[in-house]
Amino acid sequence: MATKASSFKEWCTNNISPQSWTRICLRSVDAIRSKGHTLKEMEDLNPDVEMDDELMDQLNDALSELYDMKVDENVLAPQ
């Protein structure tokens, strides 16, 4: 299931801090680049950009390493 990157970013901002998304992206820079994105694109997100499961897992791993948390993909699904 594809997840909106903007939903992940919003969750991080609301549940951790405004800087958390940037830290997570920096930790996952290789995975982000391998999917054809840049850090700037990830920071200035188009709300319709979708992440595949592999990138979602990478970002969730970074979230876990940095903040000892995981986000449930179902929480990020559109209501």
N, CA and C of each residue as an Amber inpcrd file, in Angstrom:
protein
   237
   0.8520000  -1.1830000   0.0000000   0.0000000   0.0000000   0.0000000
   0.8910000   1.2370000   0.0000000   0.6950000   2.1250000  -0.9160000
   1.4810000   3.3540000  -0.9860000   0.9720000   4.3370000   0.0660000
   1.8970000   5.0040000   0.6990000   1.5830000   5.9720000   1.7370000
   2.0170000   7.3440000   1.2660000   1.2540000   8.3410000   1.5770000
   1.6110000   9.7140000   1.2220000   2.7670000  10.1720000   2.1090000
   3.8230000  10.6450000   1.4810000   4.9740000  11.1290000   2.2350000
   4.5760000  12.2980000   3.1350000   3.6550000  13.1290000   2.6640000
   3.2270000  14.2730000   3.4640000   2.5360000  13.8310000   4.7530000
   1.8530000  12.6880000   4.7290000   1.2040000  12.1740000   5.9410000
   2.2480000  11.7500000   6.9720000   3.3160000  11.1030000   6.5020000
   4.4020000  10.6900000   7.3950000   5.0620000  11.9270000   7.9980000
   5.3450000  12.9100000   7.1550000   5.9770000  14.1450000   7.6320000
   5.0860000  14.8290000   8.6630000   3.8080000  14.9270000   8.3830000
   2.8700000  15.5720000   9.3140000   2.8130000  14.8110000  10.6390000
   2.7950000  13.4800000  10.5730000   2.7630000  12.6820000  11.7920000
   4.0040000  12.9680000  12.6370000   5.1670000  12.9950000  11.9980000
   6.4110000  13.2580000  12.7220000   6.3960000  14.6470000  13.3610000
   5.9470000  15.6280000  12.6150000   5.8880000  16.9990000  13.1220000
   4.9520000  17.0970000  14.3250000   3.7950000  16.4490000  14.2360000
   2.8020000  16.5290000  15.3050000   3.1590000  15.6860000  16.5230000
   3.8300000  14.5600000  16.3240000   4.0790000  13.6310000  17.4200000
   5.4940000  13.6930000  17.9940000   6.4090000  14.3230000  17.2670000
   7.7900000  14.3910000  17.7630000   8.2300000  15.8600000  17.8080000
   8.5940000  16.3970000  16.6420000   9.0080000  17.8030000  16.5590000
   9.0750000  18.2120000  15.0930000   9.0490000  19.5100000  14.8230000
   9.1520000  19.9660000  13.4300000  10.4630000  19.5380000  12.7630000
  11.5330000  19.3450000  13.5290000  12.8200000  18.9750000  12.9590000
  12.9630000  17.4700000  12.7440000  12.0650000  16.6900000  13.2990000
  12.2130000  15.2330000  13.2440000  12.2060000  14.7060000  11.8100000
  11.3530000  15.2450000  10.9570000  11.2730000  14.7750000   9.5710000
  12.6080000  14.9640000   8.8640000  13.2400000  16.1170000   9.0770000
  14.5350000  16.3870000   8.4560000  15.5750000  15.3830000   8.9300000
  15.6090000  15.1100000  10.2130000  16.5750000  14.1480000  10.7600000
  16.3390000  12.7530000  10.1860000  15.0700000  12.3580000  10.0720000
  14.7270000  11.0380000   9.5230000  15.1660000  10.9530000   8.0600000
  14.9130000  12.0020000   7.3060000  15.3160000  12.0180000   5.8950000
  16.8320000  11.9680000   5.7460000  17.5470000  12.6900000   6.5930000
  19.0110000  12.6540000   6.5280000  19.5320000  11.2550000   6.8390000
  18.9070000  10.5880000   7.7880000  19.3160000   9.2250000   8.1420000
  19.0230000   8.2630000   6.9890000  18.0150000   8.5870000   6.1600000
  17.5620000   7.6950000   5.0830000  17.9430000   8.2000000   3.6970000
  18.9270000   9.0750000   3.6200000  19.2350000   9.7530000   2.3640000
  19.5330000   8.7810000   1.2180000  20.2350000   7.6970000   1.4790000
  20.5550000   6.7590000   0.3930000  19.2920000   6.1200000  -0.1760000
  18.3770000   5.7240000   0.6960000  17.1160000   5.1230000   0.2430000
  16.2710000   6.1400000  -0.5200000  16.2460000   7.3660000  -0.0430000
  15.4840000   8.4320000  -0.7060000  16.0280000   8.6700000  -2.1100000
  17.3330000   8.7730000  -2.2150000  17.9580000   9.0110000  -3.5280000
  17.7810000   7.8250000  -4.4650000  17.8090000   6.6080000  -3.9160000
  17.6470000   5.4310000  -4.7710000  16.2360000   5.3490000  -5.3640000
  15.2940000   6.0360000  -4.7450000  13.9170000   6.0830000  -5.2600000
  13.6960000   7.2860000  -6.1720000  14.7810000   8.0340000  -6.4450000
  14.6920000   9.1460000  -7.3860000  14.2440000  10.4620000  -6.7710000
  14.3130000  10.5640000  -5.4510000  13.9300000  11.8050000  -4.7730000
  15.1820000  12.5090000  -4.2650000  15.0430000  13.7960000  -3.9870000
  16.1180000  14.5560000  -3.3480000  15.6630000  14.9380000  -1.9460000
  16.6220000  15.3440000  -1.1310000  16.2540000  15.8010000   0.2160000
  15.3530000  17.0310000   0.1450000  15.6220000  17.9090000  -0.8210000
  14.7820000  19.1040000  -0.9690000  13.3460000  18.7120000  -1.2960000
  13.1670000  17.7400000  -2.1900000  11.8140000  17.2790000  -2.5170000
  11.1180000  16.7130000  -1.2800000  11.8610000  15.9880000  -0.4690000
  11.2700000  15.3900000   0.7220000  10.9150000  16.4580000   1.7570000
  11.6780000  17.5370000   1.7750000  11.4070000  18.6260000   2.7160000
  10.2370000  19.4830000   2.2530000  10.1800000  19.7750000   0.9560000
   9.1190000  20.6240000   0.3840000   8.1160000  19.7360000  -0.3440000
   7.4580000  18.8830000   0.3980000   6.6520000  17.8280000  -0.2110000
   5.3950000  18.2970000  -0.9210000   5.2130000  17.7650000  -2.0940000
   3.9300000  17.8230000  -2.7770000   3.0340000  16.8430000  -2.0170000
   1.8590000  17.2370000  -1.5840000   1.0070000  16.3480000  -0.7920000
   0.6490000  15.0370000  -1.4860000   0.7900000  14.9690000  -2.7990000
   0.4030000  13.7640000  -3.5260000   1.5480000  12.7770000  -3.7350000
   2.7750000  13.1260000  -3.3120000   3.9050000  12.2200000  -3.4700000
   3.6590000  10.9780000  -2.6100000   3.7660000   9.8130000  -3.2530000
   3.5490000   8.5680000  -2.5240000   4.8730000   7.8280000  -2.3570000
   5.0090000   7.1780000  -1.2000000   6.1880000   6.3560000  -0.9180000
   5.7930000   4.9040000  -1.0870000   6.6830000   4.1210000  -1.6820000
   6.4000000   2.6900000  -1.7510000   6.7480000   2.0500000  -0.3990000
   6.4100000   0.7810000  -0.2510000   6.6100000   0.0910000   1.0260000
   8.0780000   0.0720000   1.4420000   8.9700000  -0.0630000   0.4670000
  10.4040000  -0.1300000   0.7760000  10.8960000   1.1730000   1.3980000
  10.5080000   2.3110000   0.8020000  10.9190000   3.6010000   1.3470000
  10.2380000   3.8420000   2.6900000   8.9830000   3.4630000   2.8110000
   8.2700000   3.5940000   4.0880000   9.0110000   2.8100000   5.1810000
   9.4560000   1.6010000   4.8630000  10.1900000   0.7880000   5.8380000
  11.5010000   1.4560000   6.2250000  12.2050000   2.0210000   5.2420000
  13.4740000   2.6970000   5.5250000  13.2660000   3.8980000   6.4520000
  12.2350000   4.6840000   6.1580000  11.9600000   5.8600000   6.9910000
  11.5080000   5.4320000   8.3890000  10.7430000   4.3580000   8.4690000
  10.3070000   3.8530000   9.7640000  11.4980000   3.3190000  10.5640000
  12.4620000   2.6970000   9.8830000  13.6770000   2.2340000  10.5640000
  14.4560000   3.4250000  11.1340000  14.5550000   4.4910000  10.3610000
  15.2420000   5.6960000  10.8360000  14.4940000   6.3030000  12.0200000
  13.1830000   6.3130000  11.9460000  12.3560000   6.8080000  13.0500000
  12.6330000   5.9990000  14.3130000  12.7150000   4.7050000  14.1480000
  12.9860000   3.8160000  15.2790000  14.3740000   4.0650000  15.8670000
  15.3780000   4.1970000  14.9980000  16.7520000   4.4370000  15.4620000
  16.8810000   5.7660000  16.2040000  16.2470000   6.7900000  15.6670000
  16.3950000   8.1320000  16.2380000  15.5040000   8.3750000  17.4500000
  14.2900000   7.8500000  17.4130000  13.2980000   8.2170000  18.4280000
  12.6900000   7.0240000  19.1590000  13.1560000   5.8190000  18.8400000
  12.6350000   4.6040000  19.4670000  11.1090000   4.5240000  19.3120000
  10.6410000   4.8480000  18.1080000   9.2070000   4.8360000  17.7930000
   9.0240000   4.2300000  16.4070000   7.8150000   3.8010000  16.1240000
   7.4060000   3.3930000  14.7750000   6.0410000   4.0130000  14.5310000
   5.7350000   4.2600000  13.2790000   4.4110000   4.7570000  12.9350000
   3.6990000   3.6540000  12.1550000   2.4780000   3.4060000  12.5280000
   1.6570000   2.4010000  11.8580000   1.1590000   2.9880000  10.5430000
   1.4030000   2.2680000   9.4600000   0.9930000   2.7380000   8.1350000
  -0.5110000   3.0350000   8.0750000  -1.2980000   2.2960000   8.8450000
  -2.7550000   2.5120000   8.8580000  -3.1250000   3.8780000   9.4160000
  -2.2910000   4.4220000  10.3110000  -2.5280000   5.7570000  10.8650000
  -2.3620000   6.8110000   9.7900000  -1.4920000   6.5130000   8.8180000
  -1.1980000   7.4870000   7.7600000  -2.1590000   7.3960000   6.5760000
  -2.9870000   6.3520000   6.5480000  -3.9190000   6.1780000   5.4290000
  -4.9450000   7.2990000   5.4350000  -5.3530000   7.7430000   4.2490000
  -6.3720000   8.7990000   4.1790000  -7.6750000   8.3470000   4.8210000
  -8.2750000   9.2660000   5.5120000  -9.5450000   8.9500000   6.2060000
 -10.7140000   9.0710000   5.2660000
